[in-house]
Amino acid sequence: MRADRGRETHVTHTLTSRSGAEVDAISSAREVVQLKGIRKSFGSNEVLRGVDLTVHAGEHVVIFGPSGSGKSTLLRTINLLEPPTAGSLVVDGLEYAHGNAAKRGTPVQLRRTVGMVFQQFNLFPHLTALENITLPLRSVRRVKRAEAENRAAQALKRVGLLRHAAHFPRELSGGQQQRVAIARALSIDPKVMLFDEPTSALDPELVGEVLAVMRELAVSGMTMVVVTHEIGFAREIGDLNVFIDDGNIVEQGPRTIFDSCTDPRTKAFLAAVL
Amino acid sequence: MRVIGSYDWSLLWDNRGTLLAGLRLAIEVSLVALVLSTIVGLILALMRMSAPPVSWIGAAYVNIFRGVPALVSVIWVYFGLSLVLGITFSTFQAGVIALTLLYSAFIAEIYRSALGAVPRGQREAGLALGMHPLRVFGSVTLPQATKIAIPNIGSMFIGMVKDTSTFTVIGLTEVVRVTQNINSTYFQPFVLYTGAAVLYVLVAFLIDFIFRAIEKVMESPPKGRVAQVITRRKRRRIEAVIDRAGVASQAT
């Protein structure tokens, strides 16, 4: 039943980081996500204190920082699971500004261009792996049932879980669940994928298979924003590495930031996790 | 204490048709009321979980009607509404309305806790996929909450059938009413009311059995033979989809 796990974890660790020229090409590419002056407060507690961030098409942004720094909240403002209390954001041309009541349908429209993968997988436990994918396809993309099932099967095949299509989430390992969740998020053809600590809830031996799928996704050119504690993985795929602390971007830069960071907070954090 | 005459248990068998007709009516009233109570209860639960002005209405309803006895409720519906507003109901209708008024309050509480027990991440996952909030509620939150609520709703159903016994006051020919009628002829109250009690207990067992079967079907994956039959078509469908996508190419 889990025979394919070994196959996934032995995927060769191809270096997916890009050359300088490639990075330059990306920074001139179309902007998929633009955050401007994003603030978010929960009551009197301000978690984000004016964040600006631009993600270009094909770019892989890695966000890291200590727990409670606001990195997950930042990710969740991009698809408006946490609507910002100030500032504006544009995702694939759709603008959302705080207090812009005229566009009430905006969150639903905007989320259809953004895929998200959660720390706790959040698969629908009452549906099979296949149905987890056909549900959004049918309700969001209005795909007919038979066609949705075929596309869902292809999505499962892509993450190596086609044979588990009829299984319910509780019959799958954590790593398999997260791979289904990635397939599900991909099924609506998002312009950008958000990963919120996708491997943090996994047993150590299951982390590899999920990272392998993410790595493959990165190589295929998907625009990705990843919150992770997997610094090794971040170094590998990160085009733009963003260190966030106390609701602010402290430092950001290309892969070299891990060696050349200057801010003492970044240094202290990296020293602790590396 | 001496009972005059002997216990004539054959009375129950002789009057089985009348008794079972009474039982059947009691179940019918309860079943219609169960469906209505579940719908109204769900609406009340959503009201209670809404912002203040609406939530107060839901809370007030629940707290008032949870405390009203079925006897009072049915008298109020059958006689009260007729006297005050001139609306007259049949005994069946009055029974259904009386039960629905009470049990929607209980089911509202059952659904409130069940909806609260569905992890927040479920709704977030649905929204993050771009699903409309109503669709997320209907396809993600509600099915999971209903599964949690089912055992308690089953208990409510048993309570409803028992509460129909008070509807004898409006002349609904349910179990207690027909028992009274038979008793007025034979004067064997101990035998007849024991028989009535046995009927209620048997129905309670039956309802429990049915709701356990429903629970099993709602398991993920579904358990039991009934579930196997119900889900057979779906399983075959998924197998066909897997075959079409080519399981051969990924076998290792």
Boltz contact constraints between the chains, C-beta under 6 A:
constraints:
  - contact:
      token1: [A, 7]
      token2: [B, 252]
      max_distance: 6.0
  - contact:
      token1: [A, 79]
      token2: [B, 128]
      max_distance: 6.0
  - contact:
      token1: [A, 81]
      token2: [B, 124]
      max_distance: 6.0
  - contact:
      token1: [A, 108]
      token2: [B, 132]
      max_distance: 6.0
  - contact:
      token1: [A, 111]
      token2: [B, 130]
      max_distance: 6.0
  - contact:
      token1: [A, 112]
      token2: [B, 130]
      max_distance: 6.0
  - contact:
      token1: [A, 116]
      token2: [B, 128]
      max_distance: 6.0
  - contact:
      token1: [A, 120]
      token2: [B, 121]
      max_distance: 6.0
  - contact:
      token1: [A, 122]
      token2: [B, 121]
      max_distance: 6.0
  - contact:
      token1: [A, 122]
      token2: [B, 125]
      max_distance: 6.0
  - contact:
      token1: [A, 124]
      token2: [B, 140]
      max_distance: 6.0
  - contact:
      token1: [A, 125]
      token2: [B, 220]
      max_distance: 6.0
  - contact:
      token1: [A, 126]
      token2: [B, 143]
      max_distance: 6.0
  - contact:
      token1: [A, 126]
      token2: [B, 144]
      max_distance: 6.0
  - contact:
      token1: [A, 126]
      token2: [B, 220]
      max_distance: 6.0
  - contact:
      token1: [A, 130]
      token2: [B, 238]
      max_distance: 6.0
  - contact:
      token1: [A, 135]
      token2: [B, 139]
      max_distance: 6.0
  - contact:
      token1: [A, 136]
      token2: [B, 129]
      max_distance: 6.0
  - contact:
      token1: [A, 139]
      token2: [B, 131]
      max_distance: 6.0
  - contact:
      token1: [A, 139]
      token2: [B, 135]
      max_distance: 6.0
  - contact:
      token1: [A, 140]
      token2: [B, 130]
      max_distance: 6.0
  - contact:
      token1: [A, 140]
      token2: [B, 131]
      max_distance: 6.0
  - contact:
      token1: [A, 149]
      token2: [B, 241]
      max_distance: 6.0
  - contact:
      token1: [A, 153]
      token2: [B, 241]
      max_distance: 6.0
  - contact:
      token1: [A, 153]
      token2: [B, 245]
      max_distance: 6.0
  - contact:
      token1: [A, 157]
      token2: [B, 245]
      max_distance: 6.0
  - contact:
      token1: [A, 162]
      token2: [B, 242]
      max_distance: 6.0
  - contact:
      token1: [A, 162]
      token2: [B, 245]
      max_distance: 6.0
  - contact:
      token1: [A, 162]
      token2: [B, 250]
      max_distance: 6.0
  - contact:
      token1: [A, 163]
      token2: [B, 247]
      max_distance: 6.0
  - contact:
      token1: [A, 165]
      token2: [B, 238]
      max_distance: 6.0
  - contact:
      token1: [A, 165]
      token2: [B, 242]
      max_distance: 6.0
  - contact:
      token1: [A, 166]
      token2: [B, 238]
      max_distance: 6.0
  - contact:
      token1: [A, 168]
      token2: [B, 220]
      max_distance: 6.0
  - contact:
      token1: [A, 168]
      token2: [B, 221]
      max_distance: 6.0
  - contact:
      token1: [A, 188]
      token2: [B, 130]
      max_distance: 6.0
